[in-house]
Amino acid sequence: GSEPNYLLVAQVRIPAALSDDEEEGESTEASKQQGKPLATSSAATAGAFASGGPGTGTEEEEDELCVDHFVHRICTGPHEVNRARHMPQRPALIATKLDTGAVSLVDLDKHPRLGPDQAGAGASVKKVEKTAARVEAVLQGTQAEGYALSWNPHREGYLLSADSVVCCWDVGAMGGSCGESGAPPSLNPVFTSSAHTDSINDVAWLSADVFASVSDDHTLRLWDLRAGKASPSHTVNYATGNLNVVDFAPQQGAPSLESGKLLTGTADGKVLVFETRALRKDSRPVLSVA
Protein backbone atom coordinates (compact mmCIF):
# COMPACT_ATOMS: atom_id res chain seq x y z
CA GLY A 1 0.00 0.00 0.00
CA SER A 2 0.92 3.69 0.21
CA GLU A 3 1.68 3.66 3.95
CA PRO A 4 5.39 4.09 4.78
CA ASN A 5 7.24 1.31 6.56
CA TYR A 6 9.09 1.76 9.83
CA LEU A 7 11.73 0.15 11.96
CA LEU A 8 10.44 0.68 15.51
CA VAL A 9 12.39 0.43 18.72
CA ALA A 10 10.14 0.44 21.77
CA GLN A 11 10.66 0.43 25.52
CA VAL A 12 8.47 -2.35 26.86
CA ARG A 13 7.26 -3.15 30.36
CA ILE A 14 7.52 -6.85 31.23
CA PRO A 15 5.85 -8.12 34.40
CA ALA A 16 7.74 -10.48 36.67
CA ALA A 17 6.44 -14.01 37.20
CA LEU A 18 3.14 -13.98 39.06
CA SER A 19 3.18 -14.94 42.71
CA ASP A 20 0.52 -17.18 44.27
CA ASP A 21 -1.27 -14.07 45.57
CA GLU A 22 -1.31 -12.50 42.11
CA GLU A 23 -2.70 -15.66 40.57
CA GLU A 24 -5.64 -15.14 42.93
CA GLY A 25 -6.08 -11.63 41.56
CA GLU A 26 -4.01 -9.51 43.99
CA SER A 27 -1.75 -7.13 42.01
CA THR A 28 1.46 -5.79 43.57
CA GLU A 29 3.96 -3.21 42.42
CA ALA A 30 6.72 -5.79 42.87
CA SER A 31 5.29 -7.77 39.97
CA LYS A 32 6.29 -5.08 37.44
CA GLN A 33 9.76 -4.66 35.99
CA GLN A 34 11.03 -2.33 33.32
CA GLY A 35 12.06 -3.95 30.04
CA LYS A 36 14.89 -3.05 27.67
CA PRO A 37 14.43 -1.53 24.21
CA LEU A 38 13.00 -4.03 21.74
CA ALA A 39 13.39 -3.81 17.97
CA THR A 40 10.40 -4.56 15.79
CA SER A 41 9.41 -3.57 12.30
CA SER A 42 6.84 -2.58 9.67
CA ALA A 43 3.90 -0.20 9.45
CA ALA A 44 1.52 -2.98 10.47
CA THR A 45 3.37 -3.42 13.75
CA ALA A 46 3.34 0.33 14.28
CA GLY A 47 -0.42 0.25 13.97
CA ALA A 48 -0.67 -2.52 16.51
CA PHE A 49 1.43 -0.47 18.95
CA ALA A 50 -0.60 2.71 18.45
CA SER A 51 -2.94 2.12 21.39
CA GLY A 52 -2.21 2.44 25.08
CA GLY A 53 0.94 4.06 26.44
CA PRO A 54 2.27 5.14 29.82
CA GLY A 55 -0.46 5.41 32.39
CA THR A 56 -3.29 4.63 29.97
CA GLY A 57 -3.91 1.01 30.90
CA THR A 58 -5.99 -0.42 33.69
CA GLU A 59 -4.38 -2.06 36.72
CA GLU A 60 -5.00 -5.46 35.14
CA GLU A 61 -3.50 -4.40 31.80
CA GLU A 62 -0.33 -3.11 33.48
CA ASP A 63 0.36 -6.61 34.76
CA GLU A 64 0.72 -7.66 31.12
CA LEU A 65 3.39 -7.04 28.51
CA CYS A 66 2.83 -3.58 27.06
CA VAL A 67 4.68 -0.85 25.16
CA ASP A 68 5.80 1.92 27.49
CA HIS A 69 7.07 4.31 24.83
CA PHE A 70 8.89 4.41 21.50
CA VAL A 71 12.63 5.11 21.55
CA HIS A 72 13.19 5.25 17.78
CA ARG A 73 10.85 5.27 14.79
CA ILE A 74 12.90 5.08 11.60
CA CYS A 75 11.26 5.26 8.18
CA THR A 76 12.43 2.54 5.77
CA GLY A 77 10.52 3.97 2.80
CA PRO A 78 8.86 1.58 0.33
CA HIS A 79 10.68 -1.50 1.63
CA GLU A 80 9.08 -3.67 4.29
CA VAL A 81 11.31 -4.94 7.07
CA ASN A 82 10.53 -8.64 7.50
CA ARG A 83 12.74 -9.07 10.56
CA ALA A 84 14.95 -6.94 12.81
CA ARG A 85 17.49 -8.17 15.36
CA HIS A 86 19.82 -6.41 17.85
CA MET A 87 23.44 -7.53 18.09
CA PRO A 88 23.62 -8.95 21.66
CA GLN A 89 27.07 -7.48 22.33
CA ARG A 90 26.20 -4.08 20.85
CA PRO A 91 22.43 -3.49 21.13
CA ALA A 92 22.47 -0.22 19.17
CA LEU A 93 23.44 -2.10 15.99
CA ILE A 94 20.41 -3.66 14.32
CA ALA A 95 20.36 -6.04 11.36
CA THR A 96 17.29 -5.80 9.13
CA LYS A 97 15.98 -8.30 6.59
CA LEU A 98 14.01 -6.49 3.87
CA ASP A 99 11.30 -7.84 1.59
CA THR A 100 13.80 -7.52 -1.27
CA GLY A 101 16.05 -10.09 0.41
CA ALA A 102 18.65 -7.45 1.29
CA VAL A 103 20.27 -7.52 4.72
CA SER A 104 21.44 -4.17 6.06
CA LEU A 105 22.71 -2.65 9.30
CA VAL A 106 21.28 0.36 11.13
CA ASP A 107 23.12 2.04 14.03
CA LEU A 108 20.62 3.55 16.48
CA ASP A 109 23.33 5.78 17.95
CA LYS A 110 23.37 7.66 14.63
CA HIS A 111 19.59 8.26 14.60
CA PRO A 112 17.87 10.82 16.85
CA ARG A 113 15.73 9.52 19.69
CA LEU A 114 12.08 10.53 19.68
CA GLY A 115 11.12 13.65 21.60
CA PRO A 116 8.52 13.63 24.41
CA ASP A 117 5.69 14.61 22.04
CA GLN A 118 6.49 11.66 19.76
CA ALA A 119 7.57 8.94 22.19
CA GLY A 120 4.26 7.81 23.65
CA ALA A 121 2.84 4.53 22.42
CA GLY A 122 -0.26 6.45 21.32
CA ALA A 123 1.68 8.95 19.20
CA SER A 124 0.70 9.08 15.54
CA VAL A 125 3.24 7.60 13.15
CA LYS A 126 2.16 10.08 10.48
CA LYS A 127 3.39 13.04 12.59
CA VAL A 128 6.97 11.80 12.48
CA GLU A 129 9.24 13.32 9.86
CA LYS A 130 9.67 10.82 7.04
CA THR A 131 13.50 10.64 7.08
CA ALA A 132 15.06 7.63 5.40
CA ALA A 133 17.01 5.27 7.61
CA ARG A 134 20.78 5.74 7.52
CA VAL A 135 22.16 2.38 6.41
CA GLU A 136 25.57 1.59 7.89
CA ALA A 137 26.33 -1.36 5.62
CA VAL A 138 24.72 -3.66 3.06
CA LEU A 139 25.51 -7.35 3.44
CA GLN A 140 25.88 -9.19 0.15
CA GLY A 141 24.79 -12.76 -0.57
CA THR A 142 21.02 -13.06 -0.15
CA GLN A 143 18.68 -11.96 -2.93
CA ALA A 144 15.21 -13.42 -2.22
CA GLU A 145 12.63 -12.49 0.41
CA GLY A 146 12.84 -14.37 3.68
CA TYR A 147 12.86 -14.16 7.47
CA ALA A 148 15.97 -16.04 8.61
CA LEU A 149 18.19 -13.70 10.63
CA SER A 150 20.29 -14.43 13.73
CA TRP A 151 23.22 -12.80 15.54
CA ASN A 152 25.72 -15.08 17.25
CA PRO A 153 25.46 -14.53 21.03
CA HIS A 154 28.78 -16.34 21.55
CA ARG A 155 30.90 -14.56 18.90
CA GLU A 156 30.62 -10.82 18.47
CA GLY A 157 29.78 -9.57 15.00
CA TYR A 158 28.81 -12.90 13.42
CA LEU A 159 25.44 -12.74 11.67
CA LEU A 160 23.45 -15.40 9.80
CA SER A 161 20.77 -14.93 7.19
CA ALA A 162 19.40 -17.01 4.32
CA ASP A 163 17.00 -17.29 1.39
CA SER A 164 17.81 -20.55 -0.38
CA VAL A 165 21.49 -19.88 0.39
CA VAL A 166 22.92 -19.74 3.93
CA CYS A 167 25.20 -16.75 4.49
CA CYS A 168 27.36 -15.80 7.46
CA TRP A 169 29.05 -12.41 7.80
CA ASP A 170 31.70 -11.10 10.17
CA VAL A 171 30.47 -7.56 10.74
CA GLY A 172 33.46 -6.87 12.97
CA ALA A 173 35.72 -7.17 9.94
CA MET A 174 34.41 -3.78 8.79
CA GLY A 175 36.04 -2.06 11.76
CA GLY A 176 34.86 1.51 12.24
CA SER A 177 34.27 2.22 8.55
CA CYS A 178 30.52 1.54 8.53
CA GLY A 179 28.70 4.28 6.67
CA GLU A 180 31.10 7.12 7.51
CA SER A 181 30.53 8.90 4.19
CA GLY A 182 28.84 8.46 0.85
CA ALA A 183 27.12 5.20 -0.08
CA PRO A 184 27.07 2.50 2.60
CA PRO A 185 29.87 -0.04 2.26
CA SER A 186 29.08 -3.62 1.30
CA LEU A 187 30.33 -6.74 3.03
CA ASN A 188 30.74 -10.19 1.50
CA PRO A 189 29.99 -13.29 3.59
CA VAL A 190 32.73 -15.34 5.20
CA PHE A 191 30.63 -18.48 4.62
CA THR A 192 27.97 -19.51 2.09
CA SER A 193 26.26 -22.77 1.21
CA SER A 194 23.62 -23.81 -1.31
CA ALA A 195 23.07 -27.26 0.21
CA HIS A 196 19.39 -26.57 0.89
CA THR A 197 17.18 -27.07 -2.16
CA ASP A 198 14.31 -24.76 -1.16
CA SER A 199 13.64 -21.64 0.92
CA ILE A 200 15.37 -21.53 4.30
CA ASN A 201 12.91 -20.39 6.95
CA ASP A 202 15.03 -19.99 10.06
CA VAL A 203 18.57 -20.19 11.45
CA ALA A 204 19.90 -20.39 15.02
CA TRP A 205 23.30 -20.51 16.73
CA LEU A 206 24.38 -23.15 19.23
CA SER A 207 27.92 -21.87 19.84
CA ALA A 208 30.59 -19.64 18.35
CA ASP A 209 30.90 -21.95 15.32
CA VAL A 210 27.88 -24.28 15.19
CA PHE A 211 24.42 -23.34 13.91
CA ALA A 212 21.25 -24.94 12.57
CA SER A 213 18.97 -24.18 9.63
CA VAL A 214 15.51 -25.43 8.61
CA SER A 215 13.89 -25.29 5.20
CA ASP A 216 10.94 -25.98 2.94
CA ASP A 217 13.06 -28.83 1.54
CA HIS A 218 11.93 -30.81 4.64
CA THR A 219 15.40 -30.86 6.20
CA LEU A 220 17.04 -29.74 9.40
CA ARG A 221 20.77 -29.17 8.96
CA LEU A 222 23.64 -28.53 11.38
CA TRP A 223 26.74 -26.61 10.31
CA ASP A 224 30.21 -26.13 11.79
CA LEU A 225 32.23 -23.18 10.52
CA ARG A 226 35.44 -24.83 11.72
CA ALA A 227 35.04 -27.54 9.08
CA GLY A 228 35.76 -25.00 6.35
CA LYS A 229 33.35 -26.58 3.87
CA ALA A 230 29.94 -25.73 2.44
CA SER A 231 28.26 -29.01 3.38
CA PRO A 232 26.39 -29.58 6.66
CA SER A 233 27.83 -31.73 9.42
CA HIS A 234 24.39 -33.31 10.06
CA THR A 235 21.15 -33.53 8.07
CA VAL A 236 17.77 -34.74 9.34
CA ASN A 237 14.89 -35.41 6.95
CA TYR A 238 11.30 -34.68 8.00
CA ALA A 239 9.18 -36.40 5.37
CA THR A 240 5.85 -34.99 6.58
CA GLY A 241 6.39 -31.39 5.53
CA ASN A 242 8.22 -28.07 5.80
CA LEU A 243 10.19 -26.95 8.85
CA ASN A 244 9.50 -23.34 9.81
CA VAL A 245 11.48 -22.42 12.94
CA VAL A 246 14.48 -23.72 14.88
CA ASP A 247 16.24 -23.02 18.17
CA PHE A 248 18.54 -24.70 20.69
CA ALA A 249 17.55 -25.33 24.29
CA PRO A 250 19.65 -23.34 26.79
CA GLN A 251 22.54 -25.24 28.36
CA GLN A 252 24.48 -24.74 31.56
CA GLY A 253 28.13 -24.07 30.91
CA ALA A 254 29.66 -24.11 27.45
CA PRO A 255 27.12 -25.13 24.75
CA SER A 256 27.86 -28.52 23.23
CA LEU A 257 26.33 -30.93 20.74
CA GLU A 258 27.07 -33.74 23.19
CA SER A 259 24.52 -32.49 25.70
CA GLY A 260 22.25 -30.28 23.61
CA LYS A 261 18.64 -30.37 22.52
CA LEU A 262 17.25 -28.74 19.41
CA LEU A 263 13.63 -27.70 18.84
CA THR A 264 11.91 -27.09 15.53
CA GLY A 265 8.36 -26.16 14.54
CA THR A 266 6.74 -27.78 11.51
CA ALA A 267 4.23 -26.57 8.95
CA ASP A 268 1.82 -29.30 10.06
CA GLY A 269 1.61 -27.83 13.56
CA LYS A 270 4.11 -29.88 15.58
CA VAL A 271 7.04 -29.02 17.83
CA LEU A 272 9.84 -31.58 17.52
CA VAL A 273 12.68 -32.01 20.03
CA PHE A 274 15.93 -33.73 18.96
CA GLU A 275 19.02 -34.69 20.94
CA THR A 276 21.95 -33.17 19.06
CA ARG A 277 24.51 -35.80 20.15
CA ALA A 278 23.03 -38.48 17.89
CA LEU A 279 21.61 -36.70 14.85
CA ARG A 280 21.48 -38.60 11.58
CA LYS A 281 19.42 -38.60 8.40
CA ASP A 282 16.63 -40.76 9.83
CA SER A 283 16.73 -39.43 13.42
CA ARG A 284 13.44 -39.47 15.26
CA PRO A 285 12.58 -36.70 17.74
CA VAL A 286 12.73 -37.57 21.42
CA LEU A 287 9.52 -35.56 21.83
CA SER A 288 6.78 -34.49 19.43
CA VAL A 289 4.00 -32.14 20.53
CA ALA A 290 1.07 -31.42 18.24
Residue pairs with C-beta under 8 A, 6 or more apart in sequence:
3 43
4 43
4 75
4 76
4 77
4 78
4 125
4 130
5 41
5 42
5 43
5 75
5 76
5 77
5 78
5 79
5 80
5 81
6 41
6 42
6 43
6 45
6 46
6 73
6 74
6 75
6 76
6 81
6 125
7 39
7 40
7 41
7 72
7 73
7 74
7 76
7 81
7 84
7 94
7 96
7 106
7 133
8 39
8 40
8 41
8 45
8 46
8 49
8 70
8 72
8 73
8 74
9 37
9 38
9 39
9 40
9 70
9 71
9 72
9 73
9 74
9 94
9 108
10 37
10 38
10 40
10 49
10 67
10 68
10 69
10 70
10 71
10 121
11 34
11 35
11 36
11 37
11 38
11 67
11 68
11 69
11 70
11 71
12 35
12 36
12 38
12 65
12 66
12 67
12 68
13 32
13 33
13 34
13 35
13 62
13 65
13 66
13 67
13 68
14 33
14 34
14 35
14 65
15 31
15 32
15 33
15 62
15 63
15 64
15 65
16 30
16 31
16 32
16 33
18 31
18 63
19 28
19 31
21 28
22 28
22 31
22 63
27 59
27 60
27 62
27 63
31 63
32 62
32 63
34 68
35 68
36 91
37 71
37 91
39 84
39 85
39 86
39 94
40 49
40 84
41 76
41 80
41 81
41 82
41 83
41 84
41 96
42 80
42 81
42 82
43 80
43 125
46 73
46 125
47 125
49 67
49 70
49 121
50 121
50 122
50 123
50 124
50 125
51 121
51 122
52 61
52 66
52 67
52 121
52 122
53 67
53 68
53 69
53 120
53 121
53 122
53 123
54 68
54 69
54 120
54 121
56 121
56 122
57 66
66 121
67 121
68 121
69 114
69 119
69 120
69 121
70 114
70 118
70 119
70 120
70 121
70 123
71 108
71 113
71 114
71 119
72 108
72 111
72 113
72 114
73 114
73 118
73 125
73 128
74 106
74 111
74 131
74 133
75 128
75 130
75 131
75 132
75 133
76 96
76 98
76 132
76 133
77 132
77 133
79 98
79 99
79 100
79 102
80 98
80 99
81 96
81 97
81 98
81 99
82 97
82 98
82 99
82 145
82 146
82 147
83 96
83 97
83 147
83 148
83 149
84 94
84 95
84 96
84 97
84 149
85 94
85 95
85 149
85 150
85 151
86 92
86 93
86 94
86 151
87 93
87 94
87 95
87 151
87 156
87 157
87 159
87 171
88 151
88 153
89 153
89 156
89 157
90 156
92 107
92 108
92 109
93 105
93 106
93 107
93 108
93 136
93 171
94 105
94 106
94 107
94 108
95 103
95 104
95 105
95 139
95 149
95 151
95 159
95 161
96 103
96 104
96 105
96 106
97 103
97 146
97 147
97 148
97 149
97 161
98 104
99 145
100 145
101 142
101 143
101 144
101 145
101 146
101 163
102 138
102 139
102 142
103 138
103 139
103 141
103 142
103 149
103 159
103 161
103 167
103 169
104 135
104 136
104 137
104 138
104 139
104 184
105 135
105 136
105 137
105 139
105 171
105 178
106 133
106 134
106 135
106 136
107 134
107 136
107 178
107 179
110 134
110 136
110 179
111 133
111 134
113 119
114 123
114 128
117 123
118 127
118 128
134 179
135 179
135 184
136 178
136 179
136 184
137 171
137 174
137 178
137 179
137 184
137 185
137 186
137 187
138 184
138 185
138 186
138 187
139 159
139 161
139 167
139 169
139 171
139 186
139 187
139 189
140 186
140 187
140 188
140 189
141 161
141 165
141 167
141 169
141 188
141 189
141 192
142 161
142 162
142 163
142 165
142 167
143 163
144 163
144 164
144 199
145 163
146 161
146 162
146 163
146 199
146 200
146 201
147 201
147 202
148 160
148 161
148 162
148 163
148 200
148 201
148 202
148 203
148 213
149 159
149 160
149 161
149 203
150 159
150 160
150 161
150 203
150 204
150 205
150 211
151 158
151 159
151 160
151 205
152 158
152 159
152 160
152 205
152 208
152 211
153 205
154 205
154 207
154 208
154 255
155 208
155 209
156 172
157 170
157 171
157 172
157 173
158 168
158 169
158 170
158 171
158 172
158 205
158 208
159 168
159 169
159 171
160 166
160 167
160 168
160 203
160 205
160 211
161 167
161 203
162 196
162 200
162 203
162 213
163 199
163 200
164 194
164 196
164 197
164 198
164 199
164 200
165 192
165 193
165 194
165 196
165 200
166 191
166 192
166 193
166 195
166 196
166 200
166 203
166 213
166 223
167 189
167 191
167 192
168 189
168 190
168 191
168 192
168 211
168 225
169 187
169 188
169 189
169 190
170 190
171 187
173 187
173 190
174 185
174 187
177 185
178 184
178 185
179 185
191 225
191 230
192 230
193 223
193 230
193 231
193 232
194 230
195 221
195 230
195 231
195 232
196 213
196 215
196 217
196 219
196 221
197 215
197 217
198 215
198 216
198 217
199 215
199 216
200 213
200 214
200 215
200 216
201 214
201 215
201 216
201 242
201 243
201 244
201 245
202 213
202 214
202 243
202 244
202 245
202 246
203 211
203 212
203 213
203 246
204 211
204 212
204 246
204 247
204 248
205 211
205 248
206 212
206 222
206 248
206 255
206 257
206 260
206 262
206 276
207 254
207 255
207 256
209 224
209 225
209 226
210 222
210 223
210 224
210 225
210 233
210 255
210 257
211 222
211 223
211 225
212 220
212 221
212 222
212 223
212 246
212 248
212 262
213 220
213 221
213 223
213 246
214 220
214 221
214 243
214 244
214 245
214 246
214 264
215 221
215 242
215 243
216 242
216 243
218 237
218 238
218 239
218 240
218 241
218 242
218 243
219 235
219 236
219 237
219 238
219 243
220 235
220 236
220 238
220 243
220 246
220 262
220 264
220 274
221 232
221 234
221 235
221 236
222 232
222 233
222 234
222 235
222 257
222 276
222 279
223 232
223 233
224 233
227 233
234 279
234 280
235 281
236 274
236 279
236 280
236 281
236 282
236 283
237 281
237 282
238 264
238 266
238 272
240 266
240 268
241 266
241 267
241 268
242 266
242 267
243 264
243 265
243 266
243 267
244 264
244 265
244 266
244 267
245 264
245 265
246 262
246 263
246 264
246 265
247 262
247 263
247 264
248 255
248 260
248 261
248 262
248 263
248 276
249 260
249 261
249 262
249 263
249 273
251 259
251 260
257 276
257 277
258 276
258 277
259 277
260 275
260 276
260 277
261 273
261 274
261 275
261 276
261 286
262 273
262 274
262 275
262 276
262 279
263 271
263 272
263 273
263 274
264 271
264 272
264 274
265 271
265 272
266 272
269 290
270 288
270 289
270 290
271 287
271 288
271 289
272 285
272 287
272 288
273 285
273 286
273 287
273 288
274 283
274 285
274 286
275 286
